[in-house]
Amino acid sequence: MTERIRGNSVLPARREDVTLETADGLRLVGELALPLDRDPVATMICVHPLPTHGGMMDSHLFRKASYRLPALAGIAVLRFNTRGTSSVQGTSEGTFDNGVGERFDVAAAVEHAEFADLPHIWLVGWSFGTDLTLMYGLEPSVEGAILLSPPLRYSRPEHLAAWADSGRPLTALVPELDDYLRPPEARERFAAIPQAEVIAVDGAKHLWVGSAERVLDEITHRLAPSVPLPLPDTWDGPMDRADPSAYADRTVAAFADVPVQPADQG
């Protein structure tokens, strides 16, 4: 029976809880979702938004990626909670370190993907996670990165210069109505990375509510370019339903301490 894929639709995959061990001695909560009946064609490591304002491995875009991309695109999805971050999946050891100690968290996720022999590793950062990706993502096995709503708040010019020197592909998806960095300024800032591609997404906002399908298509286009797009919106086969009530109070994934001008709200 063919059913429509909705926000809480969970398509078949091999899902396992994982523990990431950092170089400074912490244990981080994670989950790896793999295609059910084939080897993955590529790997997406999710680096979540700011945990002090609701960001976590279960933030909606990353949940939907893990629910859909293994089945629809053959992509392995590795999610994890950075130090001190809690979600339904559990709480990682340590405390939030303002983007400093988190360098070990990113390295631990990449190391886990390497040890699992996962192919074609890409980092996909969202908001605060984009800064961690820019600052710490140039691990030898990382082939490229996708940035969702990059605020360029923690990262510095030297990090952009390092990406430029690496030559590795970098794509920034920038919401037209973002609260922190909109497409015109994003193009100016990312001009420091010649190979960077800045994609303005009309009508989208920082949290990507209502725009998840566009984001998943863009990720698939880069990690699994042979997969036809747009991704299907129906599924003919077994499908579970997640309980979204667990996340009802955890949808905010923005910097609440950054003032938003009235003209920027919408």
N, C-alpha and C positions, 0 to 999 in steps of 0.2 A: 504493500500500500504506500503510495506516495504522499508524503506530508510536507508541509511548509516548514522551512527552517526558521525558527524564531530565536529571540535573544537568549532563552534558556534551553535551547535544544543542544543535546550532547550526543554527538555522533560517535560511532564505534572507534575505539583506539586501545592500544596497550598503555595503560596509565599506571605509574608507580610513584609512590612517595620516595623522595630522595633526601639525603642529608649532605649538605656541602660543608666541608671543613676548611676553615680559613687558615692562612699562614700565621695569624696571631691567636689561634687557639679557640675560635668560636665554631659552633655548629649551627648551620642555617637550614631552615625548613624549605623544601622545594618539591616540585612535581615534574616528572618527565612524561610527556604524552607522545607516543610513537604510532605510526600507521599500524593498523591491526594485522595485515597479512602481507606486508612487503617491507623492504628496507626503506628508510627515509631518503629523500633526494637532497635534502638540505636541513639545516638546523637553525632555529630561531631561539636565541636567549633573550628573555624578557627582562628589562631593567625598569622597575616600576617608578611611579611618581613619588612625590615627597611624603614620607610616612607620617610626619607630624601633622599632616592635613589630609589624611585618609588614603594615601597611596599605599599599595600592597600588591603582592603577586596576583590577588584576586580582583584587581581593578578591571572594569568591565571589558576593555579591549583585549586584555591578556587572557581573561577567562574565555572569551569567544574564540580567540586564536586557538587555545588548547582544545576547545570543544569541537572546532570545525576543521582546522588546517591539516591535521594528520589524515583525516578521511578524504577531504576534498582536494588536497594538494600534495599529499605525501611528505609534508614538512613535520619534522620533530620539533616540539615546543617544550622548552625548558623554562619553567618559572621558579622564582625563589623570592623569599622575603629577606631583604637586607637586614643587617644587624638591628636588633631591637624592634623589628616590625612584626605586627600580629595580623592574622587573617583567620578565616575559617580553617585554613590548612594547618595553622599552628603559629607559634611565636619563635622567632630566631633569637639565639642568645645575643648578649651584648646590648649596647645602647646606641641610639642614633648619634652619628659623629659628624654631622654637618658636612658630609661629602669628603671627609678625610680618611677615616678608617675604612670607609666603604670601598676603597681601592682593593682591599683584600677580598671583599665579597664578590666583586666582578671577576677577579682572578680565580676565585674558587669555582665560580660557575663555568668559566671557560675550561678550567682544568677538568671538571667533571665531564664536560662534553668531549674533551680529548680522550679521557680514560675510557669513555663509553664508545669510542671509535665512531662518533657521530660525524657525518660528512658536512662540508661546506658551512662552517659556522659563521653566522651573522649575529650581531647585537641589534636589538630593537629597543631603544630607549624611549620613554615617554616622560615629558616634562623634566622633573629632577633627574630622571633616569637618562635623559639625553646629555646632561652635564657629566654624569658618571661615565657615560659611553665616550664622550669626547676626551675626558681627562684620563681614563684608564683602559680604554677599549682596544688599544693597539697591541694586543697580544699577538704573538707570531701566527697562531692558527686562525685568527679572526680575519675573514675575507672582506668584510665590509660592514656597514651599519646603516640603519634607518632611524631617523629622529622624528618623533611625533610631538608636535607642539614645543619645539626647543625654545626655552627662555633665554639661553646663554647667560645664566645668572652666576654660576659657580665657575664655569670654564673660562679660560683666559686666552688671549691672542696666541700664546705659545702652544696651547693645545690645538688650536686651529692650524697653526703652522706645522705641527707634527703630522696631522692628518694630510695636509697638503703634500708634505715631503713623502709620505707613505705611498701616495698614488692610489690608495684603496678607495673603492666606490663608497660614496656617502650620499644619501638622499634625505632631505628634510621635508616632511609634510607639514605645511604651515597653514593653520586655519585662517580664513579670511577675517574672522571676527575674534581672533585670539586676544586674550587679555594682556599679554606680556610682549609678544613679538609677532608683528603682522608681516605679510609677505613683502612689502617694499623694503622695510628695514632688514628683514631676513636676507633678502638678496644682496644688500650692501654688506652685511656682516659675513655672509658665507662666500663672498667674492674672494676672501682670503684662501679658499680651498678651490683651486681651478676645476677639479673633477666633481665638486659638489653639485647636486641637482636640487633646486628648490622648487617644490610643487605647491602652488597655492590651491587650497580647497575651498571653493565658493560655498558660502553659507555655514561653514563649519565653525565650531567654537573650541576652546581649549580642551574641554573634556570629551569631545567627539561623540556626544550623545546624538544618536540618529545618523551618525556617519561611519559606523563600524564597518559596514560592508565595503565602503570605499577604501578604508585603511587596509582591510584584509586583502583586497584585490591588489593594492599597491605593493604590499609585502610579498604576495605570491608572485607578482610580475618579476620581482628581483631575485627571489630565492628559488623559484621554480618556473622559469620563463616558458617552459613547454606546456604548462597547464593553461587551457583555454579560460579566458575571462569574458565577462564577469563570472565569478564563482557561482555555482548553482544555488538557487534559493529554495529548492525542494530536495528531499531525500527519499529514496525508495529502499527501505530496509529498516533494521532495528534502530531505534532512537530513544534515548532517555531524556528526562526533563530535570534540570537543576532547580533547586529552590532559591529563587532570587531574594526572598525575604531576609536571608542572612546578611545581605549586603545593603539593606535599605538605608542604613545610616552611614555607609562608607563610600558614597558615590563622589564625594568631593576629593579632588586630587590636584589642588591648585595652591598657589602661595597666598594664603589669606592675609599675610602681612604686607603684600604689595598693593598699594592703593590703585583702584580702578576708577578712571574718570567717568562721569556720567555718559559722555559720548561714546565710551567704549562698551557700554553695557547694551545687551540686546537679546 
